[in-house]
Amino acid sequence: MKMKFWAILAAGALTLSTASAQELPRKVQNVKLLDLDGNPASLPHFGEKNLMIFYVDPDRHKQNEEFTFELEENHRAQGDNIYGFGVMNLKDAPMIPNGMARSMAKKRTAKNGATVLADQERTLSSAWGLGDCNNQFVLMIVSKEGELVFLRKGILSEADKKAFYDTIEKYR
């Protein structure tokens, strides 16, 4: 009995470490999500430009607000070869009705011109093997070759921010 317990525990630990230690870069595919009107939409400019993607749980949309404000102000992530946009992870925000979240985002994007898509079923997270994104701000960079080259979840540390800026510099 004791040996069976340790074997199950070891197998579980191996599975978790494999899932969480996925190497970057890794190839990812374009996925179908929804635009803010509820129509099917693919990721914009996938395979044409390098993408900076904010995959955000609406329950935690302000998790890295200072960092995103800084990005807007300093323009360090802008360039002819990069396209940035947001994806709302609606599945992990069950208390916010999907239609209401899309409507609120639509009002905000009308003011700032940002592109925001809606992921109602964790489609992006599942397809790209991102793991648990609940209550997390996820920052990603995908090269125009379709490789996920940068991934951070949760509150960004100073080291995470430096790594982001070092990576984005290569793809601007």
N, C-alpha and C positions, 0 to 999 in steps of 0.2 A: 504494500500500500504506500509506504514511504517513498519507494523508488518511483512508483507511478506518479506521485505528486511532483517530485523533482523533475521528471521527464516532461510533464505537462507545463510546469513553470518555465523550464528551459526553452521549450518550443514556443511558448508565448513571448518570452523575452526576445528570442531570435526574430520572431515575426514583427514585434514592435520596433526593434532596432533596424530591421531592414526597411520598414515603412518610413521611419523617421529619418533615416540616413540616406535617402535617395540622393544620388550624386547629381550635381549640376555641372555643366548644362545637360539637359535631357530634352528629347524631342516631345513636342506637344502638338495637338491638332486643333484646328478651328472648331468652335462649337456653336450651336444654335441656342440663343437665349431669346429675350424679348426686348423690344424697344419700349419706351415709356408709354406708348399707346397700346401695348399688349400684343404687338405684331411680332412674328418671328424675325430675328436679326442675327447675323453672324458678327463676329468680332471685327470691328472696322480696321481696314488696312492690314489684316493678317497676311503675312507673306510679302507685303509690299514695303512696310516700314517696320522699324523696331518699335515695340509697344511697351509703354509704361502703364501698368494696370493696377488700379486700387480696387481690391475685392473686399467690400466692406459689409459687415453685419450692421444693419441700421440701428440696432440696439447700442452699438459702440461707434457710431459715425464720427464722434469727436475724439476718439482714442489718440490720434496723432495730429490733432488740429494745428498745433504750433508748427509741426514739421510741414504739413501741407500748405499752410499760410506762407511759410518760408520759401517753399518751392515756387509759389505764385509770385512772390516778391523778388526773388533773386534770379529767376529765369535760368538757373543752372541745369535744369533738366530739359530745356527746350532746344530744339535743333531741327534742321530740315529732314533728318532721317528718323525722328522719333515722333510718335503719336501717343498722347496720354488720354486715358479715359477711366471712368469708374464702372464698376459692376456691383449692384446691390445684391447681397446674399440674403434673399427674402425668406428662404426656408428656415434659417436660424433666427428669425425674428417673428415667431408665431403670434405675438401680441399686437403686431402692426399689420393690419389688412393689406394685402398685396396692392390692391387698387389705390389705397390711400398713400402708400409709400411711393408708388409710381407717380401719382398726382403731385405730391409734395416735391419730388425730384424734378418733375416737369416744370413746375413754377420756378424752382431755383435755377435750372439750366436755361430757362428763357432769359434770365438776367445775366448769367455768366457765360453762356455759350458752350458749356461743357457737354461732352457726350457721356451719357449714363445708360447702361443696360440693366435689365433685371434678370436675376437667376432665381426662379421660383422653386427649383427642384435640386439644388446643389449640382447642377450639370457641370459647371466649370470645375468645381472642386473635385468631383468624382472623376471626370475625364482626365484631369491632369494629376491625379493622385496627391492632392494637397493635404489630405488628412483633415483633422478637426479644425474648422474655421469659425466655429461658434464663438461669439463674443470677441472676435478678433478683427483687427484691421490687417489686411494682407497686402503687401506691396510686392509687385512682380515686374520683372523686365523679361520680355520675350523678343528674341532677335528676329529679323525678317526671314531668317532661315527656319523659323519655327522651333527654336530652342529656348526653353526656360533657362535663363542664365542668372537670374537673381530672384530670391524668395525670402521674405521675412514676414513673420506673423506677430501680432500683438503690439505692445508698446515698444517703439524703436529706441534702442540704446544709442549712445553717441558712436559706438563702434559700428552699429547697424547703419547709421546715417552716413558715416565715412565710407563704408563698403558700398552703399548705394551710389554715392557721388562718384566713387572710383569706377564703378561698373557703368553708370550712365554715361560717363565721359567717353567710353569706348564706342558707344552706340549713337551718339548725338549726330 
